[in-house]
Amino acid sequence: MHNIHQILKKYWGFDTYRSLQEDIIHSVLSGKDTLALLPTGGGKSVCFQVPGIALDGLCLVISPLIALMKDQVANLQKKGIKAAAIFSGLGYRETETLLDNCTYGNYKFLYISPERLATDDFRLRLKNMKISLLVVDEAHCISQWGYDFRPPYLKIAEVREQLPKVPVIALTATATPSVVEDIQTKLLFAQSNVYRKSFIRHNLSYVVRQTINKEQSLLDILTKVPGSAIVYVRNRKRTKSYSDYLNIHGITADYYHAGLSPDERSRKQDNWLNGQKRVICCTNAFGMGIDKPNVRSVVHLDLPDSPEAYFQEAGRGGRDEKKSYAVLLIERADLPTLKEKLHDSYPPLDFIKEVYQQLGSTLRIAYHHGVNESFDFEVGSFSATHQWNPIRVLSALKILEQQEILYMTDGVYSRSQIKVKADKAVLYKFQVEHKSHEPIIKFILRTSEGIFEDYVNFDEQTIASRLKLPLEEVRKQLNTLDQHGIFSYLPRKNKPQIIFLQPRWKREELRLDVDFINARKNDYEQRLKTMENYVTENYTCRTRLLVSYFGEVAASDCGICDVCVARKKSGLQANEFSNIVKLVEDLLRERETAPETLNQQLKLKPENIDTVIDYLLDAGKIKRTEKGTIRWMP
């Protein structure tokens, strides 16, 4: 039997596994197909990385997120474990070298996108690889009823036929009961085998607050709750404005979004992780793969569009199992914007087709050509050129992606890489005959260990600074050395890419599955309604509301959310408290009323009604008017 405890101690430094991790690992090592349903921060990566190390051969990991792939590969490499990632945007030569390494070089992990897995070239390569384990990360993407459906995931079943004796482990943090069943069916599980950790977070207090001033409310929260915090907003520009606001008021903060350069993102992330900045104001681009245990509060200033997204983002608080808060701030205008989200996320078919046609023209792809070609692409500039809302453009591209017409990657950042191509005799002769190139050649050889065997990362700016040369001159010389066959030079990239999965069609040739689009739209609408219910429900435990969506029936109220805390303060029983809240809400929704009139109408103990009114005032659900009445806040 593999000593999984020695592996855990050697590479992770832990003596014991977290809840369910060991059971999941034993299931995988016994050759069983396994679905691990673990909430954010539940330690999913250990569940496949430990067996990947223990088993003889290469662990093939399918992941949809380039940033997450690269982060996990970097962490494995720091532990001295051979790992690689192949994704759209890498050059042909670099890809071939990595595939050779994984076939013949004793590598333990290969991360690839589902799109790469579906290609004929990779399938041919796969025949020569000794695959020990097939890992499907973010497995909810395989279900068309999952909140982030990715059609290429459906091709994984074909690969299983090519690897009949290789077990599969699928992992996800968010899946409803129907999606759990769908994952196992689509991945051809021999039998149902699910390890499910409770979605209930006993240390995380969920809070919904109505407000008329989100900036002030945010400041109040961060003043009352000390410690590290994440503040989520939907708009990139507002990440900076909120960060500036907090800094002005004495709270160290920074901002983060996908539009920043990789170096900026890394620096900001590190400053927050090590405590130099207390708060990070960010879009949902932040957080994937981040494991900071002592986050005391996660504040959402905009309403997420699905329970899955909210649960995952809020769940980044309190991973050290100490008391933490997940707060959603709501203004009057927030709920009407849900209809706009539905419209923007599922634009008219004519708009989708127009985006497709203009995309082909912008990228200069001839009709019936372009299949499997990759193009640098930036949504912002494309949308601005056509005066389109970038959110609607992104939605149109996502629908085209779900129809398997094209595929769009997130920002591909790869450092510049270089490898010696010529043998040593040719290299020496070239230096003698081309003295102008000698300084760069010598510097690279001196500072790049392993450059004769493999590609190594390097930085052109460092060479320019050390050799006192203009940066463009360095790049020019490197291109010349590449052309002469001395070095193989792969310049860095930092742009999203579009890959056409089908030839470019004329408008009348483009076929869209309207029934599928409408079904997805209806499903999305239900998610929005669930989120609306979450923030407008005033008398049911927040935790119970949230986990019930994922099919978990909580045995009792959590006792720490805003609703539960208010009920406990009132001294009322749960059903009594809920009933009074509901009665007050129904009356005030009809018309504003004086408190004493409420007492007369409800004919309940005045002190109980007063307790409920105090709770609703604190929660921002009702407001006192200048006339002395109270009214419901829509």
N, C-alpha and C positions, 0 to 999 in steps of 0.2 A: 504493500500500500504506500502511496506517495505521502511523504511527511509534509503535509500542508502547513503545519505549525512552524516547522523550520523555515519554510519559504516565506511565510508571513513575517517571522522575526528577522530574517536576513535582509529582505528587501524593503519592508515597511516599518520595521522596528517595533511591532506590536506583539504582545504575548497571547492575546485572545482575539477572536473574531467578534464582530457585532452580531446582533440578533439576525438569524436566518442565513448569514453569509456561509457558515460552515456547512449547513444542510444543503444549500444550493451547490457549493463546490463538490460535495460528496455525490450529489445527483449527477453532475456533469462528468465526474471522473468514473462513475459507474456506467457511462455510455448512454444515459437517458437524455432525450430531448427535454429541455427545461425552460420554463418561462419565469423570469424573476421580476416581480412587480414591487419595486422598492421606491418610496418617495424620494424627492430631491434630498441629497445629502445622506442617503442610506448606504452608500459604499458599493455602488453597482460595479465599478471597474475592477475591484478586488475579486468579485465573483467570477470573472472570466480570466483575469490576468494570472491569478494563482494557478488554476488548472492549465492555462496556456504555458506557464513555466514548467509545470510538473510533467506534462505530456511530451512525448517524443515527437518533434515535428514543428510545423509552422501553424500558428493560430491566425486565422483569417478573420479580420474584424471589418464588418460593413457598417459605416457610419455616414450620416448625411451632412455633417458639419465639418468643414475644412479646419476651422479654428480649433474645434475640439479634438480632431485627429492629431493635429500638430502639437497640441498641448500634451496629449497623452503619450505621443511618441517621444517628445522631449523629456517627460518625466521618467519613462522607461529607460531611455538612454542615460540619464543621470544615475540610475541605479545599476548601470553596467549591463543592461539587457539589450540585445540587438533588436531594433524595431525600425520600421520604415512606414511611410505614408505615401500613397500615390493618388493624385487628384488632378482634375482639369487645370491646366495652366502650367504644368511641368512640361519641359521640353522633351522631345522624343528620345534624345540620347540619355538624359537623366532618368527617364522612365525605364528605358531598357536596362540601364545599369542597376537600378533598384530591383527590377524583376530578376535579373541574374543573381544578385546578392541573396534574394529571398529563395531562389531555387537551389543555389549551390553554396551559399555562404553561411549556413548555420544560424540564420535569423530565427527569432522566436515569434515575432508579431509583424503582420502586414495589414495596415489600415487602407481600405479603399472605399470609394463612393459606390452606391448601388448602380450608378450609371456606368462606371468602369467595369463592374462585375458583369454587366449585360453584354459587353463587347465580345465579338468573336476572337479578337487577338488575345484578350485576357483568358478566355475559356481554353484556348490552345496552350497558353502558358501554364494554366492550372494543372494540366495533365502531368507535368513534370515536377510539380510541387508536392511535398509530403505534408498534407494538411492534417492536423491533429484535432482541430476544433473550429467550428464555424460560429461566429459571434454576430448577432444582429442587434446593434444598438439602436435606441429610439424606435423600438419595434412597432409602436403604434402607427408608424408611417406606412405599414403594409396594409392597413385597413382603410377602405374608402370611407368608413364612418369615423376614423380617427381624425383628430383636429388638424393634423398636418400630413395628409395623405401624399405619398410619393410613389407614382406608378412603377418606377424601376424596381422597387422592393418586391414586386410580384414576380420578378425574374429569379429571385433567390431559390424558389422551389426547383427550377431547372438545374441549378448548380448542385442541389442536394442529390439529384439523380446521378450526377457525375461523381459525387462523393458519398456513396451509399452507406458506408460504415462510419462516417464522421458524425458525431453528435452535434446538435445545435443548441446554443443558449441564446435566448431572446431576452432583452432587457428594456424596461420602460418605467418611467416614474408616474405616468398618467394614462390610465386606460379604464374605460367604463366596462361593465360586464360583457356587453356585446362585442366590444373591441378585443377583450381578453380571449373570447372564443374564436373570433375572426383571425387573430394572430396565429393561434395554434393550427387552425384549418389551413391557412394560406402557406404556412411553413411546413406542412405535411408531418406534423407531430405523430409519432407512432401511437401515442396515447396522451390524454390530458395530464399535464404535470406542471402545476402552478404553485410557486412559492410567493405568498402575498403577505407583505407587512402592512399592518394597520395604517390607514391614512391619518389617524388621530395623532396630533402632536400635543402632548399633555402640558408642555411648557410654553406653547405659542398662543397668545391671546389675540383673537381676531376682533377687530374693531371697525365699525363704519361710523363716520362722522359727517353730518351735514355742515356746511360752512358757507359763508359769503366772502371769505378771504382766505384762499389756500396758502398764501405765503405766511400770513400770521399764524394760521393753524399749524403749519409745518414747524414754524419756529417754536410754538408752544409745546409741541410733541417732543422735539429734540431737546428742549430745555428741561422738560419733566423726566425724560428717559435718557439718562447718560449712556455713553458707549457708542460703538461703531454703528453706522446706519447706511442703508441703501434707499435712495429716493428715485422711484421710477416715474418717468414722464414719457409721453408719446412723441413729442416734438424735439428734434435735435437742438434747435435754437434755445428752447426753454431749459435744456439741461444746463446751459451756461448761465442763463439769467437767474435760475434758482440757486446755482452755486455761488454766483456773485452776491446774491441777497444774503445767503447764510454767512459768507465771509465778512460782509459789512457788519453783521450782527454778532460777530465774535465766534462763529462756529466754523472750524476749518473744513473746507469742502472743495471738491474738484468735480469736473464733469467728464462724461465719457459717452461716445456714440460711434457708430460704424464709419462715419465720415472722417475721423481722425487718422493720421498716419499710424502704421503699426508701432513705430517707436514711441509716439505719443500715447497710444493706448497702453502699451506695456509699462511706460513710466507712471502713468496715472494709476493704473491697476496696482502696481507695486507700492506706490506711496500710500494707497488706501489699505492694502494688505498689511503693511508693516506699521500702520498707525500714524504715519505722518499727516495723513488727512483723515478726519473722523468720518466724513460723509462723502459718498459718491453719488452725484446726481446723474442719472443715466437713462438711456432708452433700453429696450429689451435686448439690445446687442450685448449688454453686460451681464455676466453671471454664469454663463455656461462653463462648466469645468472649474469654477471658483469654489474653493472649500475653506471659507473663513469661519471658524466655529463660533466666534464671539460677537456676531451681529445681533445687536439688541433690538433694533427696530427696522422694519421694511415698510416704507410709506409709498402708497400709490396715489399720485395726483390726477391720474386719468383712469377711467374705468377699463380694465382689460376686456377683451372681446370673447374670452372663453374661461370657464372654470379651470380647465387644464393649465392655461397660461398663468392664471392667478395663483393656483395652488403651487406651481413650480417656483414662481418668483417669490411669493410670500414665504415659501418654505426655506429660503436661504437665511432666514432669521433663526437664531437659537439652536444651531446644530450642536452646541456644547451642552444641550439639555437644560440650560438655565432660562429663567423667565425672559421672554421676548415678546415683541408686539408686531402684528401685521395690521397696518391701519390703511383704510381706504377713505380718502377725502372726496366728498361729493358736493357739487354745486347744483343749483336749479337747472342750469343749461346742460348738464352732463347726460341726463337720461334721453332727452330728445336727439342727441347726437348718435344714439344707437341706430336710429333709422338711417342716418347718413352713412354710418359704418357699413350697414347692409348694402346700401346703394353703391358705395365706393368699392366694396369687396367683390360685388358681382355686377359689374357694369353691363350695359346692353351688348348684345352680340355684334351689332354693327361697329361698336367702339373696339371690341376685341379684334375684329377683323382688320380695322383700320390701323391699329397698333401693329399687328402682324405685318401688314403691307409696308408701312413706313419703316419698320425695323429692317425688312429685307432691302429696302431702298437705301437706308442709311448705311448698312453694312456692305452694300454693293454686291449683293448675291443675285446671280442670274436665276430666272425661273427654272425650276427642275434641277437646280444644283445646290451645293452647300451642305449636303448631308454629312453629318459627323465632323463638320468643320467647326473650329472654335474661334470666337471673336471677342476682343476686349470690348467692354460695354459699360456705360455709366448711365443709370436711370435718370439722374438729375439733369444732365445736359440734354439727353434725348427728350425728356418731358418738356424742358424749357424751350427747346427748338420748336416744338409743336404746340406750345402753350397749353399743355395738358397737366392735370393734377397728377403728381408723381405717385400718389397712393393708388389712384385708379389704374395707372399704367402698370405698376407692380402687380396689382390684382389681375389685370388682363394677362400678364406674362405667366402668373402662377396658374391660371386656368389653362393656358396653352401648354404649360408644363404637365398639368394633370391629364391633358389629352395626349401626352407623349409626342408633341409636335416639336418642342424645344426644351432646353434645360438651362437654367441660370444658376451659376455658382454664387456664393457670397464672395467678398473681396479676397482674391488670391494674393497672398503675400509670400514670396519666396526670396530668401536672401540670394545674392549673387553667388554662383558656385564656379569652381574651376577644377580641372583635372589635367595632368600631363598626358598628352596624346603621343608625342614622339618618343622614340627610345633615347637612351642617354647619349649615344654617339651622335645622333642627329641633333639633339638638343645642344650639345657642346659645340658642334660645327656651326649651328645657327647663331649662337652667341658670338662666336669669333667673327663671323661674316656680317653681323648686324649689331654693331656696338651701341647704336642708339636705343636698342631694346634691352640691352644687357642689365641695366639697373632694375627694371621692373621684373625681369625673369629671375634675377638673383634674390630680390626681396620676396617674391612669392614662394620660391623654393625654400628659403630660409624660415619663413613664418607659417608654412602650411604643411603640417605633418600628415603623412598618408596620401599626399597628392598624386603619387605615382600609381596607387592602387584604386582610388575612389575619388568622387567629387568631394570637395571640401568647401565650406562657407568662407567667404571673405568679403571685405568691404573696400570698394574703389576709393572712397573718401580717405580712408586710412593710408592707402598707398600714395594718394596725391599729397597728403600732408607730410608724410615721412620723406618723400622724394622731392618735395617742393615743386610739384607739377600741377598744372590746371587739371581739374577733374575730367574735362572733356578730352584732354590729351591722353589721360590714362585709359579712358574707355576706347579711344581710337586705337591706341597701341594694343590693347587686349583683343579688339576685333581683328586687327592685323595678324596677331599671333594665332588666333583661331583660324583665320583663312589660310595661313601657312602650315596648319596641321601641327603646331607646337603645343598649344593648349586647346582644350575644349572649354569654351567660355560661355556660361549661361547667365545673362544679366538678370537682375532682380525684376520681379513683377509685383504690382500692387493694384490690380483692377479686377472687378467682377468680370465674368465671362458668360457669353451666350454660346451654347452648342446646339446646332440644329440637328434634331434626331430624324427629321424627314427632309426631303428636298424642299426648297422654297416653292410654295404653290401660288397660283394666281387666286384672286379673291373668290372666283366662282368654283375653284377646285378645293378650297379649304373646307374640310369636313369637321364639324364640331358636334359632339354628342350632347344635344340639348337636354335630353332627359337626365343625363348624369349631372350636368351643370345645375339643373333645377333641384335635383335631389340634394346636392351639396349645399345649395343656397338655403333650402329648407332646414337642413341640419344646422347650418351656421346660425340661422335665425333662432332656432331653439336654444343654442348656446348663449346668444345674446339675452334671450328671455330669462335664462337661468341666472345670468349675472345681474339682470335687472331685479329679479326676485331676491337675490342675495342682499342687495343694498337697500331694498325697500321693505323687506320683512323686519318687523320690529318686535316680535314676541317669540321667536324660535332661536334656540342656541345656534350661533354662527357655525361652530364646528360641525354640528349635526346637519345643518343645511349643506355644507360643503362636502362632507364625506358621503352623504347619501347619494350625491350625484355619481360617485364612483362605486355605488352599489354596496356601501358599507352602512349597516344600521347600527348607530351608536347606542350602547346600552343605556347611557345616561347623558345628561347635559355636561358640557366640559367644565363649567364652573368658573371659567376665567375670561370668556369673551365679554363684550360690553353688555349684551343682553343678560347673561348669567350673573355678572357682577351687580347689575341694577336690581335683578330679582332678589339676590341674596341680601342686598342692603334694605330692601323693602320688608323683608321678613315674611313675605308671602310664599305660598307654595307655587311651583312652576306653572301649573295649569291656571291657578287663580290669577297670578301676575299676567300671564298671556291673555287671559280673557278680558281683564280690565284694559290692557293696552289696546286690544282689538276694539273694544267698545268705544274708548276715547277716540281712537283713530277714525272710526266710522262716523261719529258725530261731528268731529272737527273737519272732516273732508266735505261734509255738507255745508257747514257755515262756521265762521269764527264765533266763539262763545266765551262768556265770562266763566271763571272757575266755579263760582257758586252755582251757576246754572247747570254746569256739568254734574255737580253733586245732586242737585234736585232731579235731573233727568235720569241719572244712573241709579240713584237710590242705594248707594253702597256706602261703606264706611268712609267718611271724608279723608281720614288719614291715609287710607289705601289709595284713593284717587290722587291725593297730593303727592304721594310717593311716585306714582306713575307719571304724573305731570313733570316732576323734577327730573325723572329719567329722560323723558322725551325732550325737555329743554336742553339738558346736557348733551344729548345725542344730536341736537340740531334738527329734530323732527318737527318741533313746534316752536312758535315765537310769540312773545308777548307784544301786543300792539300798544300804541299810545293811549288808546281808549280803555286799556285795562283788560281787554279780552285776550284770548289766545287763539292762534290760527295754525292750521296745518301748513307745513312748508312743502310745496309740490316738488 
